[in-house]
Amino acid sequence: MLSDVTTVETGRQSSALNTEKAEDGKVKTLHHIPRPGTKEAERKWLLQQMAAAFRIFAKLGFADGSSGHISLRDPIEPDTFWLNPYGVHFALLKVSDMVRVDEQGNRVGGADKPVNAAGFMIHSAIHQRRPDINAACHMHSPYGRAWSTFGKGIDMLNQDSCMFYGDLSVYPAFGGVVFAQAEGQQIAEYLGPTNKNLIMQNHGLLTAGGTVAEAAAFFIALERACQTQLLVESSIAPGSMGNVVANLKKTIVDDETALYTKKGTGSPEAMYMQFEPEYQLVLRETNGEFLR
């Protein structure tokens, strides 16, 4: 039995490819961020991304007790921001659980629940210093924690690593749990004026963006880039089969190619589109429970 097939008339056909040519003849992507028309709708839209990101992170194994937080600058009152409540598992978080605080940590809206003090110190410093950053993610994910031990960035090993070309800083210090305001300011200082991604030595990863979707997609990609880096390093370590028998060597993507790839795969729009399929999946799996 033949399945139903829709045929487009020849004269009405258009390209189905997700790229198009710009005026200068170069290929550009059709990625875009569908921002709502009002600040109230934007707040709801971003909070839904935030709740979904926690569900996705839980599914990926990033939940680790009470460690980890996402912050969101409020689009209506931008000197305040939203944080997840302390001690609630990522897989259970909903929009109504989020807490809105001011720059001093006072609750000004949202759920009447405590927030992680260390998370507040880090995120408040970043939001105050970087008005372009509306969301930031920090989790104690396994491969990010492991690679952060070395206090190094990542090599441009492949297309996905190139998402972070010229957009990754390293904070080469660890002063324990961040309860001091000065430590939060130091972390923000090392993130720098334009970068959105940070490896914190002996601590883990922090990623940021203009939307929660961008920051969350960067986090997932950076965690996997750290995993790839660890796999490559172990394959060529002195005494390993790759080093002794196969004489394997790293091939690094050159700067020009890495920059070109970054523009195509690591833009705010591209990262938003990286997040969208995961968002749609968790929406279906939970029947939208996290939206409430």
Backbone bond lengths (Angstrom), bond angles and torsions (degrees), N, CA, C in turn:
res aa  C-N    CA-C-N  psi(-1)  N-CA   C-N-CA  omega(-1)  CA-C   N-CA-C  phi
1 M - - - 1.468 - - 1.520 108.68 -
2 L 1.333 116.38 130.29 1.448 120.77 -178.69 1.528 110.06 -79.12
3 S 1.344 116.19 140.29 1.461 120.25 176.05 1.522 109.27 -81.45
4 D 1.323 115.38 158.20 1.464 119.84 178.24 1.517 109.74 -68.18
5 V 1.299 117.96 133.62 1.456 123.15 179.48 1.513 108.22 -130.23
6 T 1.330 116.17 130.39 1.455 121.14 176.52 1.520 108.89 -93.73
7 T 1.309 116.46 125.81 1.455 121.40 -179.58 1.517 109.60 -110.17
8 V 1.333 116.13 130.43 1.458 121.51 178.34 1.510 108.59 -90.62
9 E 1.321 116.19 131.57 1.454 119.97 178.82 1.522 110.66 -60.85
10 T 1.339 116.21 142.52 1.459 121.81 -174.50 1.526 112.05 -54.68
11 G 1.300 117.17 -42.80 1.463 119.83 -177.20 1.501 114.37 -71.16
12 R 1.346 117.60 -12.10 1.471 120.82 -177.17 1.521 111.83 -111.99
13 Q 1.315 117.93 10.23 1.458 120.90 -177.16 1.532 111.37 -71.90
14 S 1.333 115.65 145.93 1.464 122.23 173.86 1.513 108.19 -137.60
15 S 1.312 116.35 160.87 1.459 120.20 -176.66 1.519 111.35 -65.06
16 A 1.315 116.26 135.81 1.468 121.65 175.95 1.513 111.48 -96.33
17 L 1.326 118.06 1.40 1.453 120.94 -177.96 1.526 110.40 -76.42
18 N 1.350 115.41 148.32 1.459 118.81 -176.66 1.530 112.02 -87.84
19 T 1.320 116.93 31.36 1.462 121.93 175.29 1.524 108.43 -137.90
20 E 1.314 115.81 160.54 1.450 121.16 174.43 1.523 108.85 -148.09
21 K 1.319 117.10 167.89 1.463 120.95 -179.72 1.527 110.14 -91.08
22 A 1.326 115.35 134.79 1.452 121.05 174.52 1.528 109.36 -81.26
23 E 1.333 117.48 176.51 1.460 121.04 -178.48 1.521 112.32 -62.27
24 D 1.348 117.01 -29.42 1.462 120.15 -179.73 1.533 112.09 -83.98
25 G 1.335 116.66 4.43 1.458 120.58 178.42 1.504 114.76 88.97
26 K 1.342 117.76 -8.41 1.454 120.86 -179.70 1.528 110.09 -80.67
27 V 1.324 115.08 151.97 1.459 120.11 179.68 1.528 109.63 -76.36
28 K 1.319 116.37 134.22 1.467 120.11 173.55 1.524 108.49 -127.69
29 T 1.321 115.42 152.27 1.456 119.30 -178.80 1.520 110.26 -84.24
30 L 1.317 115.24 162.01 1.456 121.18 178.46 1.521 112.13 -98.07
31 H 1.348 117.12 14.46 1.451 119.76 177.76 1.534 109.99 -61.63
32 H 1.299 116.69 139.31 1.452 119.80 173.63 1.523 108.36 -152.35
33 I 1.326 115.37 158.67 1.460 121.28 179.95 1.527 107.88 -106.28
34 P 1.324 118.94 114.35 1.470 122.38 -174.50 1.526 112.33 -81.61
35 R 1.311 116.92 75.04 1.464 120.57 -175.37 1.535 111.61 -70.09
36 P 1.333 117.35 140.19 1.470 120.92 177.49 1.529 111.57 -65.63
37 G 1.314 115.61 163.25 1.457 120.44 -174.09 1.510 115.56 -84.56
38 T 1.342 118.35 -17.32 1.466 121.07 -179.50 1.525 110.07 -123.96
39 K 1.333 116.48 158.09 1.461 121.33 178.93 1.525 110.93 -65.26
40 E 1.323 116.68 -35.73 1.468 119.98 179.63 1.531 110.61 -65.31
41 A 1.330 115.44 -42.66 1.464 119.50 178.37 1.520 110.81 -68.47
42 E 1.341 116.95 -34.43 1.464 120.34 178.91 1.525 110.75 -66.77
43 R 1.323 117.06 -39.45 1.472 120.40 176.88 1.526 110.58 -58.40
44 K 1.332 116.19 -49.01 1.467 120.92 179.82 1.524 111.01 -61.03
45 W 1.316 116.57 -44.44 1.467 123.70 -179.51 1.526 111.09 -59.86
46 L 1.328 117.01 -44.67 1.460 121.20 -179.10 1.529 111.93 -71.48
47 L 1.323 117.24 -38.30 1.460 120.13 177.67 1.527 111.20 -65.48
48 Q 1.310 116.90 -34.35 1.461 119.96 176.63 1.527 111.02 -67.28
49 Q 1.333 116.91 -39.08 1.463 120.27 173.21 1.526 110.77 -60.56
50 M 1.323 115.97 -41.43 1.466 121.50 -177.95 1.524 111.12 -62.64
51 A 1.341 116.55 -47.99 1.459 120.35 179.50 1.526 110.54 -63.93
52 A 1.334 116.61 -40.97 1.460 120.57 178.80 1.516 111.15 -64.09
53 A 1.329 117.38 -40.01 1.470 121.20 -179.43 1.521 110.79 -59.71
54 F 1.326 117.55 -40.44 1.463 119.91 177.86 1.534 111.30 -63.81
55 R 1.325 116.92 -40.98 1.469 120.13 178.37 1.537 110.26 -62.96
56 I 1.339 115.93 -41.64 1.464 120.57 179.37 1.518 110.62 -65.88
57 F 1.332 116.81 -44.47 1.471 120.43 179.38 1.521 111.25 -61.64
58 A 1.334 116.61 -38.21 1.471 120.04 178.26 1.520 110.08 -63.06
59 K 1.322 116.41 -44.01 1.469 121.02 -179.28 1.529 111.24 -63.63
60 L 1.335 116.70 -32.98 1.460 121.24 -179.08 1.528 113.13 -83.91
61 G 1.325 117.24 -1.70 1.463 120.24 176.90 1.512 115.04 86.73
62 F 1.345 116.80 22.13 1.461 120.11 179.79 1.521 112.57 -89.33
63 A 1.336 118.16 -12.02 1.459 121.01 -179.90 1.520 109.09 -73.35
64 D 1.312 116.65 130.23 1.466 121.30 -177.08 1.522 108.74 -142.28
65 G 1.319 116.56 82.71 1.457 120.40 -178.08 1.517 110.46 63.47
66 S 1.316 116.25 -129.06 1.464 121.07 -179.43 1.518 112.55 -97.26
67 S 1.330 117.85 4.88 1.462 121.27 -178.22 1.525 110.85 -81.62
68 G 1.301 116.20 140.83 1.449 121.90 176.08 1.515 112.18 112.30
69 H 1.330 115.38 141.38 1.452 119.59 -178.75 1.519 110.91 -158.27
70 I 1.311 114.85 152.87 1.455 123.50 171.54 1.519 106.82 -123.45
71 S 1.326 116.15 138.31 1.457 120.50 175.04 1.513 109.40 -118.65
72 L 1.322 116.02 152.26 1.457 122.60 -179.03 1.523 109.43 -139.74
73 R 1.338 116.66 121.93 1.454 119.99 174.60 1.528 109.23 -68.10
74 D 1.325 116.74 132.28 1.450 119.65 -179.40 1.528 109.89 -74.34
75 P 1.339 118.63 126.32 1.466 119.90 -177.22 1.524 113.94 -71.62
76 I 1.333 117.25 -19.49 1.463 120.55 -179.83 1.525 110.74 -88.08
77 E 1.320 117.18 -45.57 1.470 122.47 176.11 1.526 107.75 -121.09
78 P 1.333 117.52 84.87 1.467 121.75 -169.41 1.525 115.96 -67.99
79 D 1.331 118.39 -5.60 1.458 119.46 173.72 1.528 111.00 -91.98
80 T 1.323 116.14 10.80 1.471 121.68 172.62 1.520 107.99 -123.83
81 F 1.340 116.47 160.02 1.464 118.81 177.37 1.516 111.14 -148.28
82 W 1.325 113.89 158.91 1.459 122.73 -176.98 1.523 110.07 -96.61
83 L 1.328 116.02 142.14 1.458 123.20 175.29 1.524 109.10 -134.50
84 N 1.322 116.08 155.97 1.465 120.03 173.77 1.520 110.14 -74.58
85 P 1.320 118.26 148.78 1.468 121.12 178.81 1.522 111.25 -68.70
86 Y 1.301 115.84 149.06 1.466 121.96 -179.04 1.526 110.30 -74.36
87 G 1.336 116.01 133.36 1.453 120.45 171.99 1.510 115.58 85.47
88 V 1.336 119.09 9.98 1.466 121.54 176.41 1.526 108.41 -106.34
89 H 1.330 117.64 128.06 1.466 121.17 -177.20 1.526 110.54 -61.90
90 F 1.328 115.40 141.00 1.464 120.76 -178.14 1.528 112.41 -54.80
91 A 1.324 116.51 -37.02 1.465 120.68 -175.17 1.520 112.54 -69.29
92 L 1.331 117.72 -10.99 1.463 121.47 -177.15 1.524 112.81 -107.00
93 L 1.322 117.57 -7.17 1.462 120.30 -171.22 1.522 112.22 -72.13
94 K 1.348 113.87 140.11 1.457 122.56 176.50 1.527 108.61 -127.19
95 V 1.318 116.41 168.33 1.469 121.01 178.97 1.521 110.91 -54.63
96 S 1.335 116.88 -42.45 1.463 121.31 -175.92 1.526 113.62 -68.47
97 D 1.340 117.77 -10.19 1.470 121.12 178.57 1.523 112.71 -84.52
98 M 1.332 118.07 -16.49 1.461 120.76 -172.42 1.533 111.61 -72.41
99 V 1.338 115.05 147.68 1.465 122.31 -175.09 1.531 108.73 -115.75
100 R 1.337 116.45 133.96 1.468 119.77 177.37 1.521 109.41 -104.97
101 V 1.339 115.39 129.09 1.462 121.57 -177.12 1.524 109.82 -127.26
102 D 1.343 116.07 159.62 1.458 120.29 174.59 1.524 109.56 -92.16
103 E 1.331 117.71 -174.78 1.459 121.68 -174.71 1.526 113.03 -69.86
104 Q 1.332 117.25 -10.00 1.466 121.02 175.71 1.524 112.32 -101.18
105 G 1.326 117.18 0.10 1.451 120.80 178.78 1.514 114.35 89.40
106 N 1.326 117.44 9.83 1.464 120.91 177.99 1.533 109.81 -81.01
107 R 1.319 116.40 135.96 1.459 119.39 177.78 1.519 109.62 -70.44
108 V 1.344 116.67 129.28 1.459 121.75 179.98 1.530 111.88 -124.65
109 G 1.337 117.11 -0.52 1.452 119.58 179.57 1.508 111.39 177.28
110 G 1.321 115.50 176.05 1.452 120.02 179.01 1.516 112.16 77.39
111 A 1.321 115.81 -157.44 1.461 121.60 -176.87 1.527 111.27 -67.74
112 D 1.319 115.40 148.87 1.468 121.14 178.28 1.526 108.60 -90.57
113 K 1.334 115.21 73.01 1.456 121.59 -176.99 1.517 109.31 -138.06
114 P 1.353 118.51 155.89 1.471 120.42 178.12 1.519 110.84 -75.18
115 V 1.340 116.25 156.60 1.460 121.79 175.54 1.526 108.96 -120.02
116 N 1.320 115.69 161.93 1.457 122.29 -178.24 1.526 109.96 -67.82
117 A 1.342 117.33 120.84 1.464 120.99 -176.41 1.525 111.72 -64.55
118 A 1.347 116.98 -40.71 1.463 120.11 179.26 1.520 110.36 -64.01
119 G 1.329 115.85 -41.18 1.456 119.87 177.58 1.518 111.48 -61.77
120 F 1.327 116.46 -40.94 1.465 120.19 178.70 1.517 110.92 -61.39
121 M 1.331 117.77 -43.99 1.465 121.50 -178.65 1.523 111.64 -60.32
122 I 1.326 116.72 -43.55 1.468 120.74 -178.84 1.524 110.74 -70.10
123 H 1.330 116.00 -51.90 1.462 120.04 -171.52 1.526 112.50 -71.39
124 S 1.323 117.63 -37.74 1.465 119.00 -179.84 1.519 110.62 -64.22
125 A 1.335 116.76 -38.03 1.468 120.12 178.38 1.524 111.19 -64.28
126 I 1.323 116.36 -41.88 1.472 120.75 -179.93 1.527 110.92 -66.10
127 H 1.324 117.56 -45.33 1.457 120.53 -178.58 1.527 111.91 -65.95
128 Q 1.322 117.55 -36.01 1.455 120.22 178.77 1.528 111.46 -69.62
129 R 1.324 116.77 -38.68 1.467 121.29 -175.99 1.522 112.35 -80.81
130 R 1.330 117.85 -29.25 1.456 121.82 -172.54 1.549 110.80 -123.04
131 P 1.335 118.17 89.84 1.463 119.96 -179.96 1.527 113.79 -64.23
132 D 1.345 117.56 -16.91 1.465 120.30 178.44 1.521 112.32 -79.11
133 I 1.315 117.09 -14.84 1.466 121.50 -179.01 1.527 109.35 -94.18
134 N 1.322 115.56 118.07 1.461 120.83 178.69 1.524 112.61 -103.30
135 A 1.329 117.25 -14.98 1.463 120.22 -178.91 1.522 109.77 -148.56
136 A 1.309 116.06 147.02 1.471 121.20 177.77 1.524 109.01 -144.12
137 C 1.337 115.79 142.68 1.470 122.44 -179.40 1.526 109.46 -122.43
138 H 1.298 116.08 135.82 1.472 121.18 172.31 1.520 108.25 -139.94
139 M 1.329 116.17 120.53 1.459 122.61 178.71 1.525 109.10 -130.73
140 H 1.325 116.35 158.27 1.461 120.91 173.23 1.529 108.38 -96.98
141 S 1.313 114.97 65.70 1.464 121.84 -178.15 1.529 109.84 -76.94
142 P 1.327 118.58 150.34 1.479 120.93 -169.30 1.522 115.32 -63.31
143 Y 1.327 118.78 -47.64 1.459 119.07 -175.76 1.524 111.94 -77.95
144 G 1.323 116.61 -32.39 1.460 119.53 174.44 1.513 111.56 -63.47
145 R 1.325 116.32 -41.93 1.469 119.98 176.87 1.527 111.12 -62.66
146 A 1.333 115.08 -43.50 1.467 119.01 -177.30 1.526 111.23 -64.19
147 W 1.356 116.61 -49.11 1.468 118.66 -177.24 1.527 111.47 -70.27
148 S 1.340 118.13 -28.83 1.468 120.38 -179.50 1.522 111.80 -63.44
149 T 1.316 117.10 -20.50 1.465 121.13 179.48 1.534 111.58 -55.66
150 F 1.338 116.04 -32.46 1.456 120.48 -174.75 1.527 112.75 -84.28
151 G 1.325 117.57 -12.38 1.460 119.75 179.99 1.520 113.12 61.64
152 K 1.327 116.52 36.82 1.463 121.72 -178.19 1.525 109.82 -126.77
153 G 1.341 115.31 158.61 1.454 119.94 172.12 1.518 110.20 -78.07
154 I 1.312 117.27 -165.54 1.462 120.76 178.49 1.525 109.59 -112.97
155 D 1.319 116.44 152.98 1.456 121.82 175.35 1.523 110.02 -81.63
156 M 1.319 114.91 154.02 1.468 119.75 175.64 1.528 108.02 -81.16
157 L 1.324 115.94 79.28 1.460 122.49 -173.01 1.520 113.19 -85.36
158 N 1.327 117.03 -25.52 1.460 120.35 -174.91 1.522 109.45 -161.79
159 Q 1.311 115.93 -177.56 1.468 120.57 -177.59 1.516 112.01 -57.71
160 D 1.330 116.89 -42.93 1.456 119.62 -176.39 1.530 111.99 -69.80
161 S 1.318 117.82 -35.02 1.461 120.49 175.74 1.523 110.79 -62.34
162 C 1.336 116.13 -32.26 1.466 120.61 -177.22 1.520 112.90 -68.38
163 M 1.330 118.27 -12.47 1.466 120.50 172.51 1.527 110.99 -56.58
164 F 1.329 116.27 -23.51 1.464 121.30 -173.60 1.527 113.00 -107.12
165 Y 1.324 117.17 11.28 1.463 120.36 -179.71 1.533 109.69 -63.59
166 G 1.320 116.36 123.35 1.459 121.76 -179.63 1.508 114.05 65.44
167 D 1.325 118.04 16.19 1.464 121.84 -174.09 1.523 111.35 -138.05
168 L 1.328 116.51 30.81 1.466 121.03 -177.19 1.517 109.81 -141.38
169 S 1.327 115.85 126.13 1.466 122.06 177.08 1.520 109.60 -111.60
170 V 1.324 115.63 164.60 1.457 122.06 175.83 1.524 108.47 -126.37
171 Y 1.318 116.20 128.73 1.467 121.79 174.28 1.520 107.48 -97.32
172 P 1.342 118.16 104.61 1.468 121.30 -168.27 1.522 113.64 -88.38
173 A 1.302 117.06 44.62 1.467 119.27 -179.26 1.518 108.65 -154.57
174 F 1.313 115.75 157.44 1.454 120.70 174.46 1.512 107.26 -142.78
175 G 1.331 115.68 116.32 1.458 119.83 -177.68 1.505 113.07 -109.05
176 G 1.321 117.28 25.24 1.453 120.72 -177.82 1.519 110.49 85.90
177 V 1.320 116.50 -171.47 1.458 121.55 178.99 1.527 108.79 -58.89
178 V 1.328 116.88 134.61 1.464 121.18 -171.09 1.522 110.49 -81.90
179 F 1.340 116.53 89.52 1.452 121.04 174.08 1.522 111.47 -104.97
180 A 1.325 117.37 -8.65 1.462 121.25 -177.68 1.517 110.34 -98.96
181 Q 1.334 116.75 137.06 1.458 121.45 179.38 1.526 111.17 -60.98
182 A 1.342 116.36 -36.36 1.467 120.08 -178.73 1.527 111.50 -62.28
183 E 1.332 117.49 -35.98 1.458 121.09 179.14 1.533 110.61 -66.05
184 G 1.327 116.22 -41.61 1.463 120.12 176.58 1.515 111.29 -61.86
185 Q 1.322 117.31 -39.85 1.468 121.48 178.11 1.522 111.06 -65.76
186 Q 1.328 116.75 -37.18 1.466 120.71 178.09 1.527 111.15 -63.56
187 I 1.316 115.90 -43.65 1.463 120.54 179.12 1.526 110.07 -61.50
188 A 1.337 116.41 -44.63 1.465 120.62 178.12 1.521 111.08 -62.82
189 E 1.319 116.85 -36.42 1.465 121.55 179.14 1.521 110.88 -63.33
190 Y 1.316 117.08 -42.74 1.463 120.43 -178.76 1.527 112.14 -72.63
191 L 1.323 117.41 -26.96 1.462 119.22 174.88 1.522 109.62 -61.23
192 G 1.335 115.99 -35.24 1.453 120.50 174.01 1.515 113.67 88.42
193 P 1.346 116.68 -177.66 1.471 121.10 -174.17 1.520 114.76 -80.72
194 T 1.329 118.31 -17.30 1.473 119.53 -175.61 1.519 114.44 -132.44
195 N 1.329 119.27 -25.68 1.463 120.53 -175.87 1.524 111.44 -68.48
196 K 1.322 114.97 151.88 1.457 120.88 -178.98 1.523 112.83 -117.03
197 N 1.322 117.03 -0.08 1.462 120.05 -174.65 1.520 110.26 -134.11
198 L 1.340 115.43 141.89 1.457 120.67 -173.06 1.523 110.48 -143.21
199 I 1.323 115.99 133.56 1.463 122.32 168.83 1.517 106.90 -102.58
200 M 1.327 116.67 120.77 1.456 122.03 -179.33 1.527 108.95 -101.54
201 Q 1.313 116.49 116.24 1.463 120.91 -173.52 1.526 111.18 -56.59
202 N 1.348 115.14 134.81 1.466 122.87 -179.96 1.526 113.64 59.28
203 H 1.312 116.46 21.54 1.466 118.96 -174.84 1.529 111.47 -136.17
204 G 1.324 118.02 -57.21 1.459 119.31 -178.93 1.509 111.86 147.31
205 L 1.319 115.85 -151.65 1.456 122.38 -171.46 1.522 111.03 -114.24
206 L 1.326 114.83 150.33 1.451 122.37 171.33 1.519 107.51 -138.29
207 T 1.323 116.78 131.04 1.455 121.20 178.98 1.522 109.38 -130.44
208 A 1.331 116.27 156.19 1.454 120.47 -174.77 1.514 110.33 -144.05
209 G 1.339 115.39 169.52 1.457 119.39 178.87 1.511 112.06 -175.88
210 G 1.311 115.59 178.47 1.455 121.34 177.54 1.505 112.93 -76.69
211 T 1.340 116.50 -21.04 1.464 122.76 175.11 1.523 108.21 -131.75
212 V 1.331 116.10 162.04 1.465 119.65 174.38 1.518 109.48 -61.25
213 A 1.333 116.90 -38.67 1.458 121.15 -179.15 1.520 111.37 -58.23
214 E 1.329 117.35 -44.52 1.461 120.96 178.94 1.522 111.18 -63.27
215 A 1.331 117.07 -48.57 1.460 121.25 -179.22 1.521 111.72 -62.01
216 A 1.340 117.00 -42.06 1.463 121.10 -178.70 1.523 111.11 -68.50
217 A 1.331 117.03 -41.28 1.468 120.14 178.54 1.522 110.77 -64.77
218 F 1.321 116.88 -39.17 1.462 120.19 175.31 1.528 110.52 -61.29
219 F 1.332 116.59 -40.45 1.469 118.72 -178.36 1.518 111.10 -63.34
220 I 1.325 116.35 -47.96 1.467 120.19 179.90 1.525 110.09 -59.29
221 A 1.339 116.48 -43.97 1.466 120.65 -178.51 1.529 111.72 -66.89
222 L 1.330 117.19 -38.30 1.460 119.47 -179.36 1.523 111.52 -71.50
223 E 1.321 116.98 -37.06 1.460 120.65 175.25 1.528 110.43 -59.57
224 R 1.325 116.49 -43.22 1.465 120.14 -179.79 1.526 111.24 -72.17
225 A 1.323 117.31 -32.82 1.466 120.05 176.19 1.525 110.47 -65.45
226 C 1.335 116.63 -37.71 1.472 120.23 175.99 1.526 110.53 -65.65
227 Q 1.321 116.77 -39.14 1.469 120.51 176.69 1.525 110.40 -61.49
228 T 1.326 116.90 -45.54 1.461 120.92 178.07 1.518 111.02 -61.43
229 Q 1.320 117.12 -42.77 1.468 121.18 179.85 1.525 110.84 -60.42
230 L 1.326 116.08 -43.56 1.464 120.10 178.71 1.524 111.60 -64.01
231 L 1.325 117.28 -40.36 1.464 120.82 178.36 1.523 111.31 -63.70
232 V 1.322 116.05 -43.83 1.469 120.16 179.61 1.526 110.73 -65.01
233 E 1.327 116.74 -46.18 1.470 120.22 -178.65 1.529 110.93 -61.62
234 S 1.326 117.26 -39.98 1.470 119.60 -179.65 1.526 111.02 -69.68
235 S 1.336 116.27 -28.16 1.472 120.24 -179.28 1.526 112.68 -72.15
236 I 1.335 116.53 -25.18 1.474 119.75 -176.69 1.523 112.20 -116.14
237 A 1.321 117.31 9.95 1.468 120.34 -179.59 1.526 110.52 -62.74
238 P 1.342 117.92 147.83 1.468 120.36 177.76 1.526 111.40 -52.84
239 G 1.314 115.87 130.15 1.450 121.07 179.86 1.510 114.36 90.26
240 S 1.324 117.59 -10.00 1.461 120.35 179.60 1.522 109.96 -76.47
241 M 1.331 116.44 160.98 1.462 120.74 178.45 1.527 110.69 -61.24
242 G 1.337 115.47 -38.17 1.449 118.49 -179.99 1.508 112.73 -64.47
243 N 1.334 115.73 -34.43 1.457 120.28 -179.22 1.521 111.94 -81.37
244 V 1.308 117.12 -44.14 1.467 121.45 -172.83 1.525 111.99 -82.05
245 V 1.330 116.91 -45.24 1.459 120.80 -173.14 1.524 112.00 -92.21
246 A 1.324 116.89 -50.60 1.463 120.34 -173.39 1.524 113.17 -91.36
247 N 1.339 116.96 -12.73 1.470 121.11 -178.29 1.530 111.43 53.38
248 L 1.322 115.58 44.86 1.461 120.65 -179.35 1.526 110.72 -69.64
249 K 1.319 116.20 144.75 1.463 122.18 176.86 1.525 108.58 -136.80
250 K 1.326 115.23 148.39 1.464 120.18 177.77 1.527 110.34 -71.83
251 T 1.310 115.40 139.49 1.460 121.32 169.64 1.521 107.34 -111.83
252 I 1.319 116.89 118.53 1.458 122.28 -175.43 1.526 109.38 -97.90
253 V 1.333 116.60 136.03 1.454 121.31 175.79 1.524 108.73 -64.80
254 D 1.327 117.55 132.88 1.464 120.76 -177.41 1.528 110.90 -69.48
255 D 1.331 116.23 162.38 1.468 121.94 -173.38 1.524 112.89 -59.70
256 E 1.314 117.03 -44.68 1.463 119.92 -177.54 1.529 111.41 -63.06
257 T 1.312 115.91 -44.31 1.469 120.06 179.49 1.523 110.86 -68.49
258 A 1.335 116.53 -39.04 1.463 120.35 179.83 1.527 110.84 -63.90
259 L 1.332 117.34 -41.18 1.461 120.90 178.73 1.525 110.77 -64.94
260 Y 1.312 116.88 -44.04 1.465 121.70 177.99 1.532 110.10 -59.55
261 T 1.322 115.88 -43.17 1.466 120.79 -179.04 1.520 111.17 -67.86
262 K 1.331 116.03 -40.27 1.467 120.30 177.42 1.525 110.99 -57.55
263 K 1.325 117.16 -44.01 1.458 120.81 -178.63 1.525 111.57 -63.01
264 G 1.330 116.59 -32.53 1.453 120.21 -178.05 1.513 114.89 -87.45
265 T 1.341 116.94 -27.47 1.468 119.59 -173.41 1.521 114.26 -118.45
266 G 1.333 118.24 -13.08 1.458 120.37 -175.28 1.510 114.48 -120.56
267 S 1.334 117.62 21.42 1.461 121.54 176.77 1.525 109.73 -78.83
268 P 1.341 118.29 162.47 1.471 119.15 176.29 1.521 112.75 -55.13
269 E 1.339 116.43 -39.16 1.454 120.47 -178.76 1.530 111.62 -68.52
270 A 1.337 115.90 -42.86 1.465 120.06 179.66 1.529 110.72 -64.60
271 M 1.335 117.52 -39.88 1.459 120.23 179.84 1.527 110.80 -68.21
272 Y 1.329 116.46 -36.49 1.466 119.23 175.56 1.526 110.16 -58.98
273 M 1.327 116.19 -43.88 1.461 120.23 -179.96 1.524 111.74 -69.49
274 Q 1.338 117.90 -26.68 1.465 121.12 174.30 1.529 110.45 -64.89
275 F 1.342 115.56 -35.33 1.461 120.94 -176.71 1.524 112.26 -79.75
276 E 1.315 117.26 -33.01 1.462 121.74 -170.66 1.528 114.08 -56.69
277 P 1.353 121.12 -44.88 1.465 119.13 178.60 1.535 113.03 -61.56
278 E 1.335 116.68 -37.48 1.467 120.02 177.87 1.532 110.16 -66.73
279 Y 1.327 116.00 -38.26 1.466 120.80 177.77 1.529 110.08 -61.67
280 Q 1.324 116.23 -46.80 1.455 120.12 -178.64 1.534 111.59 -63.51
281 L 1.329 116.11 -35.20 1.466 120.06 179.43 1.517 111.26 -67.61
282 V 1.327 117.30 -46.02 1.469 119.31 -179.75 1.523 110.08 -69.07
283 L 1.321 117.89 -29.88 1.471 121.26 175.37 1.518 110.24 -61.78
284 R 1.327 115.90 -44.33 1.466 120.06 179.88 1.524 111.47 -70.31
285 E 1.332 117.28 -43.63 1.471 120.85 -176.38 1.523 113.11 -65.35
286 T 1.323 116.65 -30.79 1.477 120.42 -176.18 1.517 112.96 -105.42
287 N 1.348 117.33 2.93 1.470 121.01 -174.92 1.521 111.89 54.21
288 G 1.345 114.68 32.87 1.470 119.73 176.16 1.516 114.39 73.12
289 E 1.328 118.08 18.79 1.476 121.25 -176.67 1.521 112.14 -57.10
290 F 1.340 117.45 -36.73 1.465 121.51 -175.48 1.534 112.08 -71.42
291 L 1.325 118.78 -11.59 1.462 121.89 -177.56 1.521 112.39 -75.36
292 R 1.310 117.94 -16.17 1.473 120.56 -174.77 1.523 111.79 -80.75
